[in-house]
Amino acid sequence: MVESAGAAKRSVLAAMCAGLGLTVVAAVVPYAGTHLLADHIRDGYPAYSRSRVDAAVTVYLTLLSVVGALGVIAWLWTAWAVQAGKRWARSAATAMLALGAGVGASGLLIKDTSGDTGLPPVLGWLGTAPCLAGLAAVVLLWRRPPAPHAGAGHFRR
């Protein structure tokens, strides 16, 4: 049973590492594709000057960076909780999934005053990708046996 519990924990941690990687990708790609943001803003607001479009791109990049950094912190924290066998790790990971899915859905679906989504669709979808790894991690967490109590020779209920 110990080997299967260890394998289950490794699977959860692998899913969390994938989510961490996807979060970093989702935070970095907008910098490589600033033209996507600029074109999207320009299409929605054709009267904007170049400097106003550039300012809007900077705001979006800052926002996406902050969201990405918070996502990285959440992945590291929940992975630590799983690795350490914290009793609350399942609940914390589930809560982080709910928060991440809400943020991802917001980036994908929320419309700005132009009537178009705030982010270009490709960046919106990219922002939801870490949620797939989060879903896998949460499902695996709830399927695996609970962590044993510290110092106890049995699994807790």
N, C-alpha and C positions, 0 to 999 in steps of 0.2 A: 504494500500500500504506500510505503514511503516513496518508492521509485515513481509510482504513478502520480502521486501528489507533487513530487519534484518536477516531473515532466509537464504536469498541468501548469505549475507555476512558471516554468520556462516558456510555455506557449503563451501565457498571458503577457509575460514580460517581452516576448518577441513581438506580439501585437502592439504593445505599448511603444516599443522602439520604432516600429513602423509608423505609428501615429506621430511620434516625435519627429521622425525624418520628414513625413509629409507636412507637418506644421512648419518646419524650417523651410521646406521647398515653397510652401504657400506664402511665406513671409518674404522670401528672397526673389522669387520670380517677378513680382511687380517692378522691382528695380531694373531687371533685365529687359522688361517690356514696358518702359514708361510711355512709349509711343501708343500702346494700347489704351492706357488711361487718358493720355492727352487727346487722342482721336475720339474716344468715347465722350469726353467732356466737350470737345469742340463740336461734335455732332449734336449733342443735346443743347448746347448754348452757342450757336453760330456767331452771335454778336460779341462774345468774349474776346478780349485782346489776348495776344500771346502771353503777356505777363500774367493775366488773370487765369488763363488755362494752366500755366506753370505753377501758380500759387495753389490752385485746386489740386493739381497732381501732388504737390508737396504735402498738402493736408492729407490726402488719401494715403500716401506712402507712410507718413507718420502714424496715422491710424492703424494701418495694416501692420506696421512694425510693432506697435504697442500690443495689438491683439496677438501677434505671433509670439512676442516675448512672454505674455501671460500664458499662452498655450504651452510654450516650452516649460515654464515653471509648473504648470498643472500636470503635464506628463511626467516630469521628474519627481514631483511630489507623490503622485499616485503610484508610480513605479517603485519608489522607495517604500511606500506603505505596503504594497504587495510583497516586495522582497523581505521586508521586516516582519511580515505576518501580522500586521495590525488588524485588529478585530473590525475596524471601521473601513477597511480598504475597499470592500465591495460597494458600500454606500457612497464613499467618496468618489470612486471611479464612475459610478452611475450618475452622481450629481455633476461631475465634470463633463460627462457625455451630454447631459441635458443642456448645460451651459454652452458647450462647444457647438452643439447642434443648433441652438438658438442663435448664436453668433454667426455660424455658417449660413443658416437660412436667411438671416438679416442681410448679410452681404450679397446673397444671391437674389433676393426677392424685393428688398425695399426700394421703392422708386423715389427719385428726387423730384424737384420742382419742374424739371423738364418733361416729366411723365415717363422717363426711361429709368432703368435701374441705375443705382449710383455707381456700381462697378460694371465693367464689361463682363458679359456672361462667362467668358473663359476664366477670368479671375474669380468670379463668384463661385463657379463650380469647383475650381481649385481649392477655394477656401472650405468647401464641404468635404473634401477628400479625407482629412484626418478623422472625420466622424466615422468613416467606415472602419478604420482601425480601432477607434474607440468602441464601436459597437461590437466588434469581434472580441476585444479585451473584456468588455462587460459580460458578454454571453459566456465566455470561457471562465470568468471569475465566478459567476453564479452557478456554473455547472460543476466546478471542481469542489472537492471536500473543503470544509472550512479549516482555517489554520488552527492548530492545537493551542490550548492555553499555554502561556509560558510556564514551564516547570511541570506541566501535567502530562501524563502518559496517554491521554486520550484526546479525541477530537471534541471540540465544544459543539453545542447544538445551535 
